[in-house]
Amino acid sequence: MGSRKPLTDDEGEVRELTEEDFARGIPFDQLPEDEQRILRGIMEENAARKKVSVQLPQDVVEKMQATGEGWELRVEEAVRQWLVRQGKRRRVAS
């Protein structure tokens, strides 16, 4: 096990998988039930999402990425908060 390469690098990028990596894999239904539930939840959450491309200034992206893992979710939360504020402004203006 000591000679086996880690699957990800320091930035979390997954390296190219080898035949040995695939040989060590196990079928989904053989995973522990709690892990299956977690993975099903992730798959369902991702299915309810729509991938979009938005160009942001480089400094904004770098500052968000500097906040660490999960920065994309923090961008999502910032957009949600903005939408709430916009909704409140529209109700006041009506």
The first five atom37 places (N, CA, C, CB, O) and aatype in JSON, in Angstrom:
{
  "aatype": [12, 7, 15, 1, 11, 14, 10, 16, 3, 3, 6, 7, 6, 19, 1, 6, 10, 16, 6, 6, 3, 13, 0, 1, 7, 9, 14, 13, 3, 5, 10, 14, 6, 3, 6, 5, 1, 9, 10, 1, 7, 9, 12, 6, 6, 2, 0, 0, 1, 11, 11, 19, 15, 19, 5, 10, 14, 5, 3, 19, 19, 6, 11, 12, 5, 0, 16, 7, 6, 7, 17, 6, 10, 1, 19, 6, 6, 0, 19, 1, 5, 17, 10, 19, 1, 5, 7, 11, 1, 1, 1, 19, 0, 15],
  "atom_mask": [
    [1, 1, 1, 1, 1],
    [1, 1, 1, 0, 1],
    [1, 1, 1, 1, 1],
    [1, 1, 1, 1, 1],
    [1, 1, 1, 1, 1],
    [1, 1, 1, 1, 1],
    [1, 1, 1, 1, 1],
    [1, 1, 1, 1, 1],
    [1, 1, 1, 1, 1],
    [1, 1, 1, 1, 1],
    [1, 1, 1, 1, 1],
    [1, 1, 1, 0, 1],
    [1, 1, 1, 1, 1],
    [1, 1, 1, 1, 1],
    [1, 1, 1, 1, 1],
    [1, 1, 1, 1, 1],
    [1, 1, 1, 1, 1],
    [1, 1, 1, 1, 1],
    [1, 1, 1, 1, 1],
    [1, 1, 1, 1, 1],
    [1, 1, 1, 1, 1],
    [1, 1, 1, 1, 1],
    [1, 1, 1, 1, 1],
    [1, 1, 1, 1, 1],
    [1, 1, 1, 0, 1],
    [1, 1, 1, 1, 1],
    [1, 1, 1, 1, 1],
    [1, 1, 1, 1, 1],
    [1, 1, 1, 1, 1],
    [1, 1, 1, 1, 1],
    [1, 1, 1, 1, 1],
    [1, 1, 1, 1, 1],
    [1, 1, 1, 1, 1],
    [1, 1, 1, 1, 1],
    [1, 1, 1, 1, 1],
    [1, 1, 1, 1, 1],
    [1, 1, 1, 1, 1],
    [1, 1, 1, 1, 1],
    [1, 1, 1, 1, 1],
    [1, 1, 1, 1, 1],
    [1, 1, 1, 0, 1],
    [1, 1, 1, 1, 1],
    [1, 1, 1, 1, 1],
    [1, 1, 1, 1, 1],
    [1, 1, 1, 1, 1],
    [1, 1, 1, 1, 1],
    [1, 1, 1, 1, 1],
    [1, 1, 1, 1, 1],
    [1, 1, 1, 1, 1],
    [1, 1, 1, 1, 1],
    [1, 1, 1, 1, 1],
    [1, 1, 1, 1, 1],
    [1, 1, 1, 1, 1],
    [1, 1, 1, 1, 1],
    [1, 1, 1, 1, 1],
    [1, 1, 1, 1, 1],
    [1, 1, 1, 1, 1],
    [1, 1, 1, 1, 1],
    [1, 1, 1, 1, 1],
    [1, 1, 1, 1, 1],
    [1, 1, 1, 1, 1],
    [1, 1, 1, 1, 1],
    [1, 1, 1, 1, 1],
    [1, 1, 1, 1, 1],
    [1, 1, 1, 1, 1],
    [1, 1, 1, 1, 1],
    [1, 1, 1, 1, 1],
    [1, 1, 1, 0, 1],
    [1, 1, 1, 1, 1],
    [1, 1, 1, 0, 1],
    [1, 1, 1, 1, 1],
    [1, 1, 1, 1, 1],
    [1, 1, 1, 1, 1],
    [1, 1, 1, 1, 1],
    [1, 1, 1, 1, 1],
    [1, 1, 1, 1, 1],
    [1, 1, 1, 1, 1],
    [1, 1, 1, 1, 1],
    [1, 1, 1, 1, 1],
    [1, 1, 1, 1, 1],
    [1, 1, 1, 1, 1],
    [1, 1, 1, 1, 1],
    [1, 1, 1, 1, 1],
    [1, 1, 1, 1, 1],
    [1, 1, 1, 1, 1],
    [1, 1, 1, 1, 1],
    [1, 1, 1, 0, 1],
    [1, 1, 1, 1, 1],
    [1, 1, 1, 1, 1],
    [1, 1, 1, 1, 1],
    [1, 1, 1, 1, 1],
    [1, 1, 1, 1, 1],
    [1, 1, 1, 1, 1],
    [1, 1, 1, 1, 1]
  ],
  "atom_positions": [
    [[0.82, -1.19, 0.0], [0.0, 0.0, 0.0], [0.86, 1.25, 0.0], [-0.93, 0.0, 1.19], [0.43, 2.28, -0.51]],
    [[2.07, 1.2, 0.55], [2.94, 2.35, 0.61], [3.4, 2.82, -0.77], [0.0, 0.0, 0.0], [3.69, 4.0, -0.94]],
    [[3.46, 1.91, -1.75], [3.92, 2.29, -3.07], [2.78, 2.8, -3.96], [4.6, 1.11, -3.73], [3.02, 3.28, -5.07]],
    [[1.56, 2.7, -3.48], [0.41, 3.14, -4.27], [0.31, 4.65, -4.27], [-0.88, 2.53, -3.74], [0.4, 5.28, -3.21]],
    [[0.12, 5.26, -5.45], [0.0, 6.71, -5.56], [-1.36, 7.15, -5.02], [0.18, 7.17, -7.04], [-2.35, 6.44, -5.16]],
    [[-1.41, 8.34, -4.4], [-2.71, 8.88, -4.0], [-3.55, 9.18, -5.24], [-2.53, 10.17, -3.13], [-3.01, 9.45, -6.31]],
    [[-4.88, 9.12, -5.1], [-5.75, 9.38, -6.24], [-5.81, 10.86, -6.6], [-7.15, 8.88, -5.94], [-6.08, 11.2, -7.75]],
    [[-5.54, 11.73, -5.62], [-5.63, 13.17, -5.89], [-4.32, 13.86, -5.52], [-6.81, 13.79, -5.12], [-3.55, 13.37, -4.69]],
    [[-4.1, 15.02, -6.15], [-2.93, 15.82, -5.83], [-3.29, 16.83, -4.73], [-2.39, 16.54, -7.09], [-4.39, 16.78, -4.18]],
    [[-2.38, 17.74, -4.43], [-2.59, 18.72, -3.36], [-3.78, 19.64, -3.62], [-1.34, 19.55, -3.16], [-4.39, 20.16, -2.69]],
    [[-4.12, 19.86, -4.91], [-5.24, 20.73, -5.26], [-6.55, 19.96, -5.36], [-4.96, 21.43, -6.58], [-7.59, 20.55, -5.65]],
    [[-6.5, 18.64, -5.12], [-7.71, 17.84, -5.19], [-8.03, 17.31, -6.57], [0.0, 0.0, 0.0], [-9.09, 16.71, -6.79]],
    [[-7.12, 17.51, -7.52], [-7.33, 17.01, -8.87], [-7.06, 15.51, -8.89], [-6.43, 17.76, -9.9], [-6.05, 15.04, -8.34]],
    [[-7.95, 14.76, -9.52], [-7.78, 13.31, -9.61], [-6.8, 12.99, -10.73], [-9.15, 12.6, -9.86], [-6.92, 13.5, -11.85]],
    [[-5.83, 12.14, -10.42], [-4.86, 11.74, -11.43], [-5.51, 10.74, -12.38], [-3.59, 11.12, -10.76], [-6.6, 10.24, -12.13]],
    [[-4.8, 10.44, -13.48], [-5.31, 9.45, -14.41], [-5.31, 8.09, -13.72], [-4.44, 9.41, -15.72], [-4.31, 7.68, -13.13]],
    [[-6.44, 7.4, -13.8], [-6.57, 6.12, -13.12], [-5.92, 5.02, -13.95], [-8.05, 5.79, -12.87], [-5.89, 5.06, -15.18]],
    [[-5.38, 4.02, -13.23], [-4.69, 2.91, -13.88], [-5.56, 1.66, -13.83], [-3.32, 2.64, -13.22], [-6.59, 1.64, -13.15]],
    [[-5.14, 0.64, -14.55], [-5.84, -0.65, -14.5], [-5.88, -1.17, -13.06], [-5.16, -1.68, -15.44], [-6.87, -1.76, -12.62]],
    [[-4.78, -0.96, -12.33], [-4.71, -1.4, -10.93], [-5.78, -0.69, -10.09], [-3.29, -1.12, -10.34], [-6.42, -1.32, -9.24]],
    [[-5.97, 0.61, -10.32], [-7.0, 1.36, -9.59], [-8.38, 0.74, -9.84], [-7.0, 2.84, -10.01], [-9.14, 0.51, -8.9]],
    [[-8.68, 0.48, -11.12], [-9.99, -0.09, -11.46], [-10.15, -1.49, -10.88], [-10.17, -0.13, -12.98], [-11.25, -1.87, -10.48]],
    [[-9.07, -2.27, -10.84], [-9.13, -3.63, -10.3], [-9.48, -3.62, -8.81], [-7.81, -4.35, -10.53], [-10.09, -4.56, -8.31]],
    [[-9.08, -2.55, -8.1], [-9.38, -2.46, -6.67], [-10.79, -1.95, -6.38], [-8.37, -1.55, -6.0], [-11.25, -1.99, -5.24]],
    [[-11.48, -1.48, -7.43], [-12.83, -0.94, -7.25], [-13.82, -2.02, -6.84], [0.0, 0.0, 0.0], [-13.61, -3.2, -7.1]],
    [[-14.9, -1.59, -6.19], [-15.97, -2.53, -5.82], [-17.3, -1.98, -6.34], [-16.02, -2.75, -4.25], [-17.45, -0.77, -6.49]],
    [[-18.25, -2.87, -6.62], [-19.55, -2.42, -7.11], [-20.28, -1.56, -6.06], [-20.42, -3.64, -7.49], [-20.08, -1.73, -4.86]],
    [[-21.1, -0.65, -6.55], [-21.85, 0.25, -5.69], [-22.64, -0.5, -4.61], [-22.79, 1.11, -6.53], [-22.64, -0.12, -3.45]],
    [[-23.31, -1.59, -5.03], [-24.18, -2.31, -4.07], [-23.38, -3.07, -3.01], [-25.06, -3.29, -4.83], [-23.97, -3.62, -2.08]],
    [[-22.06, -3.1, -3.13], [-21.24, -3.74, -2.1], [-20.65, -2.72, -1.12], [-20.11, -4.53, -2.75], [-19.97, -3.09, -0.17]],
    [[-20.92, -1.44, -1.36], [-20.49, -0.41, -0.4], [-21.36, -0.48, 0.84], [-20.57, 1.0, -1.03], [-22.5, -0.95, 0.77]],
    [[-20.85, -0.03, 1.99], [-21.69, 0.03, 3.18], [-22.93, 0.91, 2.91], [-20.89, 0.58, 4.4], [-22.85, 1.87, 2.15]],
    [[-24.05, 0.57, 3.53], [-25.32, 1.28, 3.31], [-25.19, 2.79, 3.54], [-26.39, 0.73, 4.22], [-25.76, 3.57, 2.77]],
    [[-24.46, 3.21, 4.58], [-24.36, 4.65, 4.85], [-23.63, 5.36, 3.71], [-23.64, 4.9, 6.19], [-23.98, 6.49, 3.37]],
    [[-22.63, 4.73, 3.13], [-21.93, 5.35, 2.0], [-22.82, 5.39, 0.76], [-20.63, 4.58, 1.69], [-22.79, 6.36, 0.0]],
    [[-23.63, 4.34, 0.56], [-24.56, 4.35, -0.56], [-25.56, 5.49, -0.42], [-25.31, 3.0, -0.66], [-25.87, 6.17, -1.4]],
    [[-26.06, 5.73, 0.8], [-27.02, 6.82, 1.03], [-26.38, 8.17, 0.72], [-27.54, 6.8, 2.48], [-27.0, 9.03, 0.09]],
    [[-25.14, 8.36, 1.16], [-24.43, 9.62, 0.91], [-24.28, 9.84, -0.59], [-23.05, 9.63, 1.61], [-24.57, 10.92, -1.1]],
    [[-23.82, 8.81, -1.3], [-23.61, 8.94, -2.74], [-24.92, 9.15, -3.49], [-22.89, 7.71, -3.29], [-24.95, 9.91, -4.46]],
    [[-25.99, 8.5, -3.06], [-27.29, 8.72, -3.7], [-27.73, 10.17, -3.51], [-28.35, 7.75, -3.14], [-28.28, 10.79, -4.42]],
    [[-27.5, 10.7, -2.32], [-27.87, 12.08, -2.04], [-27.1, 13.04, -2.92], [0.0, 0.0, 0.0], [-27.66, 14.01, -3.42]],
    [[-25.81, 12.79, -3.11], [-24.99, 13.64, -3.98], [-25.49, 13.56, -5.41], [-23.49, 13.22, -3.91], [-25.59, 14.58, -6.09]],
    [[-25.81, 12.36, -5.86], [-26.3, 12.2, -7.24], [-27.62, 12.92, -7.43], [-26.44, 10.71, -7.59], [-27.83, 13.57, -8.45]],
    [[-28.53, 12.81, -6.46], [-29.82, 13.48, -6.56], [-29.64, 15.0, -6.53], [-30.76, 13.04, -5.41], [-30.3, 15.72, -7.28]],
    [[-28.75, 15.48, -5.68], [-28.49, 16.92, -5.6], [-27.93, 17.43, -6.92], [-27.52, 17.25, -4.45], [-28.33, 18.48, -7.41]],
    [[-27.0, 16.69, -7.5], [-26.41, 17.1, -8.78], [-27.41, 17.03, -9.91], [-25.2, 16.23, -9.1], [-27.33, 17.82, -10.86]],
    [[-28.36, 16.09, -9.83], [-29.37, 15.98, -10.88], [-30.29, 17.19, -10.88], [-30.18, 14.69, -10.71], [-30.86, 17.55, -11.91]],
    [[-30.45, 17.84, -9.72], [-31.33, 19.0, -9.6], [-30.59, 20.29, -9.93], [-31.92, 19.07, -8.2], [-31.14, 21.38, -9.72]],
    [[-29.4, 20.2, -10.41], [-28.59, 21.38, -10.72], [-28.46, 21.53, -12.23], [-27.21, 21.28, -10.06], [-28.57, 20.55, -12.97]],
    [[-28.21, 22.74, -12.66], [-27.97, 23.01, -14.08], [-26.63, 23.71, -14.19], [-29.11, 23.88, -14.71], [-26.39, 24.74, -13.56]],
    [[-25.77, 23.14, -14.99], [-24.45, 23.73, -15.17], [-24.55, 24.92, -16.11], [-23.45, 22.67, -15.72], [-25.13, 24.82, -17.19]],
    [[-23.98, 26.04, -15.69], [-23.96, 27.24, -16.52], [-22.54, 27.79, -16.53], [-24.97, 28.32, -15.99], [-21.73, 27.47, -15.67]],
    [[-22.27, 28.6, -17.52], [-20.97, 29.24, -17.62], [-21.17, 30.74, -17.42], [-20.28, 28.94, -18.99], [-21.92, 31.37, -18.17]],
    [[-20.51, 31.29, -16.43], [-20.59, 32.72, -16.14], [-19.17, 33.24, -16.05], [-21.4, 33.0, -14.82], [-18.34, 32.69, -15.32]],
    [[-18.89, 34.28, -16.77], [-17.56, 34.87, -16.71], [-17.53, 35.88, -15.57], [-17.17, 35.54, -18.06], [-18.35, 36.8, -15.51]],
    [[-16.58, 35.69, -14.67], [-16.4, 36.58, -13.53], [-15.0, 37.17, -13.6], [-16.62, 35.82, -12.18], [-14.1, 36.57, -14.2]],
    [[-14.8, 38.33, -13.0], [-13.46, 38.88, -12.97], [-12.5, 37.93, -12.26], [-13.46, 40.26, -12.28], [-12.86, 37.26, -11.29]],
    [[-11.27, 37.87, -12.76], [-10.28, 36.95, -12.21], [-10.07, 37.16, -10.72], [-8.97, 37.09, -12.94], [-9.93, 36.19, -9.97]],
    [[-10.04, 38.43, -10.26], [-9.79, 38.69, -8.84], [-10.91, 38.14, -7.97], [-9.63, 40.18, -8.6], [-10.66, 37.68, -6.86]],
    [[-12.17, 38.18, -8.48], [-13.3, 37.65, -7.72], [-13.16, 36.14, -7.58], [-14.65, 38.0, -8.41], [-13.32, 35.58, -6.49]],
    [[-12.85, 35.48, -8.69], [-12.7, 34.02, -8.67], [-11.55, 33.63, -7.73], [-12.44, 33.46, -10.1], [-11.7, 32.71, -6.93]],
    [[-10.42, 34.31, -7.82], [-9.27, 33.98, -6.98], [-9.59, 34.17, -5.5], [-8.06, 34.83, -7.36], [-9.2, 33.36, -4.67]],
    [[-10.31, 35.25, -5.18], [-10.67, 35.49, -3.77], [-11.63, 34.42, -3.27], [-11.31, 36.88, -3.61], [-11.5, 33.97, -2.13]],
    [[-12.58, 34.01, -4.1], [-13.51, 32.95, -3.69], [-12.77, 31.62, -3.52], [-14.65, 32.8, -4.71], [-12.99, 30.9, -2.55]],
    [[-11.89, 31.3, -4.47], [-11.13, 30.05, -4.38], [-10.23, 30.05, -3.15], [-10.3, 29.84, -5.65], [-9.98, 29.0, -2.56]],
    [[-9.73, 31.22, -2.77], [-8.84, 31.33, -1.61], [-9.57, 31.01, -0.31], [-8.23, 32.73, -1.53], [-8.94, 30.77, 0.71]],
    [[-10.91, 31.01, -0.34], [-11.66, 30.67, 0.87], [-11.65, 29.17, 1.13], [-13.11, 31.16, 0.77], [-12.12, 28.71, 2.18]],
    [[-11.12, 28.4, 0.19], [-10.94, 26.96, 0.41], [-12.01, 26.11, -0.24], [0.0, 0.0, 0.0], [-12.84, 26.57, -1.01]],
    [[-11.93, 24.82, 0.1], [-12.85, 23.84, -0.46], [-14.29, 24.27, -0.23], [-12.59, 22.45, 0.15], [-14.64, 24.77, 0.84]],
    [[-15.12, 24.06, -1.22], [-16.52, 24.43, -1.12], [-16.8, 25.85, -1.57], [0.0, 0.0, 0.0], [-17.89, 26.38, -1.35]],
    [[-15.82, 26.47, -2.21], [-16.0, 27.87, -2.61], [-17.15, 28.04, -3.59], [-14.72, 28.4, -3.23], [-17.81, 29.08, -3.59]],
    [[-17.4, 27.02, -4.43], [-18.51, 27.12, -5.38], [-19.84, 27.24, -4.66], [-18.52, 25.91, -6.31], [-20.73, 27.97, -5.1]],
    [[-19.98, 26.53, -3.54], [-21.21, 26.62, -2.76], [-21.37, 28.0, -2.14], [-21.24, 25.55, -1.66], [-22.49, 28.5, -2.0]],
    [[-20.26, 28.63, -1.78], [-20.33, 29.98, -1.23], [-20.72, 30.99, -2.31], [-18.98, 30.37, -0.6], [-21.4, 31.97, -2.02]],
    [[-20.29, 30.75, -3.54], [-20.74, 31.6, -4.65], [-22.25, 31.43, -4.81], [-19.99, 31.24, -5.98], [-22.98, 32.41, -4.98]],
    [[-22.72, 30.19, -4.77], [-24.16, 29.92, -4.87], [-24.93, 30.65, -3.77], [-24.43, 28.4, -4.79], [-25.96, 31.26, -4.03]],
    [[-24.43, 30.59, -2.56], [-25.1, 31.25, -1.44], [-25.13, 32.76, -1.63], [-24.41, 30.9, -0.11], [-26.13, 33.4, -1.31]],
    [[-24.05, 33.33, -2.15], [-24.03, 34.78, -2.41], [-25.09, 35.16, -3.44], [-22.63, 35.22, -2.9], [-25.76, 36.18, -3.3]],
    [[-25.24, 34.34, -4.48], [-26.26, 34.61, -5.49], [-27.65, 34.49, -4.88], [-26.11, 33.63, -6.69], [-28.52, 35.32, -5.15]],
    [[-27.87, 33.47, -4.05], [-29.18, 33.31, -3.4], [-29.51, 34.51, -2.52], [-29.2, 32.02, -2.55], [-30.65, 34.99, -2.53]],
    [[-28.54, 34.99, -1.76], [-28.78, 36.16, -0.91], [-29.12, 37.38, -1.75], [-27.55, 36.45, -0.04], [-29.99, 38.16, -1.38]],
    [[-28.44, 37.55, -2.88], [-28.72, 38.67, -3.77], [-30.16, 38.57, -4.29], [-27.72, 38.7, -4.94], [-30.87, 39.57, -4.35]],
    [[-30.58, 37.35, -4.67], [-31.94, 37.16, -5.18], [-32.98, 37.51, -4.12], [-32.13, 35.71, -5.64], [-34.01, 38.1, -4.43]],
    [[-32.72, 37.15, -2.87], [-33.63, 37.49, -1.78], [-33.72, 39.01, -1.64], [-33.17, 36.86, -0.44], [-34.82, 39.56, -1.53]],
    [[-32.58, 39.68, -1.66], [-32.58, 41.15, -1.55], [-33.33, 41.78, -2.72], [-31.13, 41.69, -1.5], [-34.07, 42.75, -2.53]],
    [[-33.15, 41.24, -3.92], [-33.86, 41.77, -5.08], [-35.36, 41.59, -4.93], [-33.36, 41.09, -6.37], [-36.14, 42.47, -5.27]],
    [[-35.76, 40.44, -4.42], [-37.19, 40.18, -4.21], [-37.79, 41.17, -3.23], [0.0, 0.0, 0.0], [-38.9, 41.65, -3.46]],
    [[-37.08, 41.48, -2.14], [-37.56, 42.44, -1.16], [-37.67, 43.83, -1.76], [-36.64, 42.46, 0.05], [-38.62, 44.55, -1.48]],
    [[-36.71, 44.21, -2.59], [-36.74, 45.53, -3.23], [-37.92, 45.66, -4.17], [-35.43, 45.8, -3.99], [-38.55, 46.71, -4.23]],
    [[-38.22, 44.62, -4.89], [-39.34, 44.67, -5.84], [-40.67, 44.78, -5.11], [-39.34, 43.41, -6.74], [-41.56, 45.49, -5.56]],
    [[-40.8, 44.1, -3.97], [-42.06, 44.18, -3.21], [-42.25, 45.58, -2.65], [-42.08, 43.14, -2.05], [-43.37, 46.1, -2.61]],
    [[-41.16, 46.21, -2.21], [-41.24, 47.58, -1.66], [-41.6, 48.55, -2.77], [-39.89, 47.99, -0.99], [-42.36, 49.49, -2.54]],
    [[-41.06, 48.35, -3.97], [-41.29, 49.26, -5.08], [-42.71, 49.12, -5.63], [-40.28, 49.01, -6.17], [-43.21, 50.05, -6.25]],
    [[-43.35, 47.97, -5.43], [-44.69, 47.74, -5.99], [-45.76, 48.55, -5.34], [-45.04, 46.32, -5.89], [-46.93, 48.45, -5.72]]
  ]
}
